């Protein structure tokens, strides 16, 4: 039996295919529609097609890869590296040829359509009390008759002029103290950081003379899929800019457990993951500093929120214990570190870094950020807060009691594992509407305010085209398919004969729905397949089951208010989310999006010391529910497979929408519909 051609998997898109031995990576990318740039036509001149191969064991894809999976460096790559330099581990996609199964990452700078990381900071009023403040002092000059060190005289000046006592200093600043003092006749401005745990004070930055330029802090939401950074003015708390990149760890696995598995199955795998995320942070720090023309020396404080696996990998802790019961954290309390502890060399050595506390083994510091932002523990009504992402954090309660859990939704909501799916970028379908009579769709893409049936749409998308469907688009598409009867309660797509639509096409033993087809270019049609529906059903079932479990544990069956948090959550249509059964029934006007609540929580912690004390106290009052060991979770999960649900009523939704009661279990004509397995 002939061996199959090698399999190549591209991240972060998740697109994959088999190609003959010797196929250049760039050529494979073009065939699959992967967003890999090239200007020189594959001559090895422009270097825009740089890729990062991943080597090791990847059980999710059944791939074992090594350096022999790609051809050896050739003269063109060696010349380019010698003259202009390639980052360690990088290859030129036009020169590297596929020899065996391989996973390659397309870094942001190699993508034609740069990723849109939709984690903008919400406007939020915060009382300014940052951990780092500036103090200007005039220091007594040295006197040979009074042998006293420069640092001691700085401390004396702080005591006399500011009534600040017992101040320490970072080693990096002590080394430059004398030269800074003498630049402006012993007039100096100091940045002093306060440890909110014990009141310890430390000098973290020095400027000669009076320094009045803006000083900044970074609030970071370190997600499993994206890294979002908000640049904040530490004087007034305003957000000056937000930047983000895809988490480089995606090449090791789209979901957290894949990364834990990689760490377990590959010697030194945890170190690779740690290096990748730290490199990503350094990259985005440099980007945001360059974009705003600021010196990184002006960044005086950093606050980070993240899930437990990302938390441990950032710290350089092997996350293996988080992959098995009892899901023990190495540390759950908050941490005060400095940049050098994490090898974040794009920041000044002594920059303070504060990590929020984790709630539990699967409910992390990002959930703590959400709690600080949304304050469910202070709510008079019963509120469900869902931070939608690859791993969803779910919080439910009121001022009497708050429960929290996480639910493994996977990457389907973000366009991964979807046949035409991709993460949000220009040209991605993000909104969908289907005519109930004709079954003809209309849609909007990122980068255009026009719907596809409006005049001028084709002109607007001339540069990007329609190149896939992102998470919000696939949710709306499947919900619209349910509302128009294209799929039934079980999630099965009907036949073209039953539905009377030529947009339904046979796809193996099931059917697919064609959203868009570009007949001029001959590009593959953008479709919703039966497998796509199944992937979304699995993701939404995990989300709903986690919420249902918390509501049940609370001892109620009522949700007064729902908050959809997270970058993705802020772009979900609340109506379509409820039709799909992602969230429990609730009055639609009581379902709101809060934007990047975890990032907002990080910003509050950056700007206010008391907020840090508050969240550290609050997290230990939260009741943690571990879905992995709860017997009822599986029951809730199975019932939630139906769209919107197999047994739960949706009275509020039914007031607004009458969902069809049709069934596609038996199709007409020669083809017999089959129920997807495990539904």
Secondary structure as GFF3:
##gff-version 3
##sequence-region A 1 679
A	DSSP	beta_strand	6	11	.	.	.	ID=ss1
A	DSSP	beta_strand	16	19	.	.	.	ID=ss2
A	DSSP	alpha_helix	25	32	.	.	.	ID=ss3
A	DSSP	beta_strand	50	54	.	.	.	ID=ss4
A	DSSP	beta_strand	56	58	.	.	.	ID=ss5
A	DSSP	beta_strand	63	65	.	.	.	ID=ss6
A	DSSP	three_ten_helix	67	69	.	.	.	ID=ss7
A	DSSP	alpha_helix	75	83	.	.	.	ID=ss8
A	DSSP	beta_strand	90	92	.	.	.	ID=ss9
A	DSSP	beta_strand	102	105	.	.	.	ID=ss10
A	DSSP	three_ten_helix	108	110	.	.	.	ID=ss11
A	DSSP	beta_strand	132	138	.	.	.	ID=ss12
A	DSSP	alpha_helix	150	162	.	.	.	ID=ss13
A	DSSP	beta_strand	167	169	.	.	.	ID=ss14
A	DSSP	alpha_helix	171	183	.	.	.	ID=ss15
A	DSSP	beta_strand	187	194	.	.	.	ID=ss16
A	DSSP	beta_strand	201	208	.	.	.	ID=ss17
A	DSSP	beta_strand	216	222	.	.	.	ID=ss18
A	DSSP	beta_strand	226	233	.	.	.	ID=ss19
A	DSSP	beta_strand	239	246	.	.	.	ID=ss20
A	DSSP	three_ten_helix	248	252	.	.	.	ID=ss21
A	DSSP	alpha_helix	256	265	.	.	.	ID=ss22
A	DSSP	alpha_helix	269	291	.	.	.	ID=ss23
A	DSSP	three_ten_helix	296	298	.	.	.	ID=ss24
A	DSSP	beta_strand	299	306	.	.	.	ID=ss25
A	DSSP	alpha_helix	308	315	.	.	.	ID=ss26
A	DSSP	three_ten_helix	319	323	.	.	.	ID=ss27
A	DSSP	beta_strand	335	338	.	.	.	ID=ss28
A	DSSP	three_ten_helix	339	342	.	.	.	ID=ss29
A	DSSP	beta_strand	352	355	.	.	.	ID=ss30
A	DSSP	alpha_helix	365	374	.	.	.	ID=ss31
A	DSSP	three_ten_helix	376	378	.	.	.	ID=ss32
A	DSSP	beta_strand	383	387	.	.	.	ID=ss33
A	DSSP	beta_strand	392	398	.	.	.	ID=ss34
A	DSSP	beta_strand	401	407	.	.	.	ID=ss35
A	DSSP	three_ten_helix	412	414	.	.	.	ID=ss36
A	DSSP	beta_strand	428	434	.	.	.	ID=ss37
A	DSSP	beta_strand	441	445	.	.	.	ID=ss38
A	DSSP	alpha_helix	457	460	.	.	.	ID=ss39
A	DSSP	beta_strand	468	469	.	.	.	ID=ss40
A	DSSP	alpha_helix	471	483	.	.	.	ID=ss41
A	DSSP	alpha_helix	496	499	.	.	.	ID=ss42
A	DSSP	beta_strand	504	507	.	.	.	ID=ss43
A	DSSP	beta_strand	510	516	.	.	.	ID=ss44
A	DSSP	beta_strand	526	528	.	.	.	ID=ss45
A	DSSP	alpha_helix	530	554	.	.	.	ID=ss46
A	DSSP	beta_strand	561	565	.	.	.	ID=ss47
A	DSSP	alpha_helix	566	569	.	.	.	ID=ss48
A	DSSP	alpha_helix	574	580	.	.	.	ID=ss49
A	DSSP	three_ten_helix	588	590	.	.	.	ID=ss50
A	DSSP	beta_strand	591	595	.	.	.	ID=ss51
A	DSSP	alpha_helix	597	607	.	.	.	ID=ss52
A	DSSP	alpha_helix	609	619	.	.	.	ID=ss53
A	DSSP	beta_strand	623	624	.	.	.	ID=ss54
A	DSSP	three_ten_helix	627	629	.	.	.	ID=ss55
A	DSSP	alpha_helix	631	639	.	.	.	ID=ss56
A	DSSP	alpha_helix	651	654	.	.	.	ID=ss57
###
